[in-house]
Amino acid sequence: MKNRQKELDAINFHCSQSTPTVQHNIILLLVLGGTIAFASPSALGQDIQNDSTEAEVPEPAADTNAEAVSTDADTTEGDTTAAENESLKQQLKEQQDAIEQLQDAQINAAMESEKKLKIYGFVDVRWYKFILFEKPNMLEGVVNQHNTFVVGHWNMFIEKHLTDTFRVLGEVRFLFQPMDEIIDYGDPLGTQFKRWNVQTGDHPDGYYFNWGGISIEQVWVEYHPSNYFGVKVGKFFTPFSSWNLDHGPTVVVPIHLPFLITGKFIPVAQTGIYAYGRAFPSGSTSISYGLTLSNGTGPSAEFHDLDDKKAIGAHLDFSYNGPIKLDVGTYVYMGDYTDVENNFVSYVPLDVEEKVVLAYKEKAISAKFKLEVADVMLQSEYVRGLVEYKDDKRLHALDPTMDEYFPDFVHQAMYALLAYRLPFESVNIRPFVMYEYMEPAVFNSTPMGHIYEVGINWRINAYTALKVEFYHANAKETSGENTRDFEVINTQLAVTY
Amino acid sequence: MQKQQKTSRAFLFLLFIAGTLQSTPLEAESLDDILVFVNPSNSIRKLSVAEVRQIFLKEKTKWSTGNNILCIHPPQNVGLRNQFRSQVLDMTQEEEDTYWQDKKIRDNLSPPVSLGNTYRAVFSLREGISYGYRKDVPRSAVKIVLVIPAH
């Protein structure tokens, strides 16, 4: 205990010489003390006199001779100075003790802050316009060609470290949807156009507003006892693609997410267990690995797995962070999609039948590559998926009057992005070009084709990015003379908080 | 009595001057070797610059014992912090701020804490790791695991 105190004293001695906060505190005290002493000659001096002289040194007698008075006075003054110094030292010691207590409180507070409930997130606001240069175009009347402001994301994370190894995290996205969801397009046969009505009345205040939705993006409990092993249980983001886990709009270079993520090749999030780890072969390299076991996909995968077959996946990533930065990785996934209908067969006796109406097996593999050399970044990803239907559980073709079903199919997508940070020290602006290839699922409304994109990403500061992009989507599919090509000009202000 | 007051004022004045003189190097601290240190009970013997970088960027978050690594920076805008950022993290302050803002969303991790007395903190916390100038580090109280020569 004594040794510990000695060492602490040693630390405090060092810190009183060197640590800026402590220095500042002491200096501040001294400056304040000095200021008081000079501003008010009696203030500190009087206190010292009161504390040390008045009580101990008797007043000289009025009739004592001058020499005696002088000698006594010198002695008294010498004693007083020593006492005064002692008093100042004592004050300094007290102040140092107070500073140490503050430092300990600061250390405790800093450690406690790691375990406090944390709330953070991101917001992005966009302005975009669809342009259909080539006409006639199948998208006329389908896409909104008027220029539009839109709130893209408002995501909020809530996180709490329960212990050093346990934590809980939830991420929700607040949405205006289902506003503007079109239920039916009108047609000449008499079908009325129907849009989802989300208007409701706020009776206390007497006005109407549109209610919105909340999407639970991820929510999990994590146990992370070592670098080599951790496990998340709940709904977690699938560890594929650079911009799936890392989905903050200030990080994603373009505005729109690549089709590779949104095209349902691999579920962006899964409900189940994710066991993962990371090894560090050297100071500049790391290998991340993990296994996923989940309900897979389905109409209510977060809630009910409608078959007993669990989806499995595995990822392996390598990262090098040296004179260049390199990230490569792969994720493989295999799971079953099952949809059922529950129908009453009879009410008395009660008999409900569960009937599988759609079932298929999904197999997918993805690969990612990212290279940063000086101010140049090259990023590319690829995903390929195979869908194999169970024989009598195929998806019915779009025309319900025909006895036609979708075949098994392969779908795939890739993108390549090249970005360059302009050589301005104080301004982080990255122009970029991007190419995307899309070969979607047969039932997907997105056409097969290519996207050619140019844009600028300006990272204004750590919290904010401003982006502008223009892209041309060149669809392979046409219907007669109609094209499905389109162009989009898009701007985004993204903020993390 | 007047002599007492003069002495006390002179003493305080000297301290005031000393304080003023001492405060100058805070603004423009001269470069010195940086020592990275851990708690004496930590079994780790040495670290490389790259490993320290991994730790302070929270790529590596656990000691081999499984305990969380508690990285502790000195306060912002101190010469030592800037030198460490430049020599070890290989970043500017803007890049570091951006890194942590992105890391928060990607890995849900917040930046290391900043404390005034890093020596006291590392001495008090078994999982702590921090750094200081060679001339300042109290070697009897912490374990040195890396020396980074001044450029």
Interface residues (C-beta under 8 A of the other chain):
Chain A: E7 L8 A10 I11 N12 F13 H14 C15 Q17 S18 T19 P20 T21 V22 Q23 H24 I26 I27 L30 V31 G33 G34 A37 F38 P41 S42 L44 G45 I48 Q49 T53 E77 T80 T81 E84 N85 L88 E100 Q103 D104 Q106 I107 A110 M111 S113 E114 K118 Y120 F122 F157 E159 D164 T165 L169 H224 P225 S226 N227 L245 D246 H247 G248 T250 V251 R278 F280 S282 G283 S284 S286 N321 G322 S426 N428 R459 N461 A462 Y463 T496
Chain B: M1 K3 Q4 Q5 T7 S8 R9 F11 L12 F13 L15 F16 A18 G19 T20 Q22 S23 L26 S48 V49 A50 E51 R53 Q54 E59 K60 T61 K62 G66 N67 N68 L70 I72 P74 P75 V78 E94 D97 T98 W100 Q101 D102 K104 I105 R106 N108 S110 V113 L115 G116 N117 T118 Y119 R120 A121 F123 S124 L125 G132 Y133 K135 D136 V137 P138 S140 A141
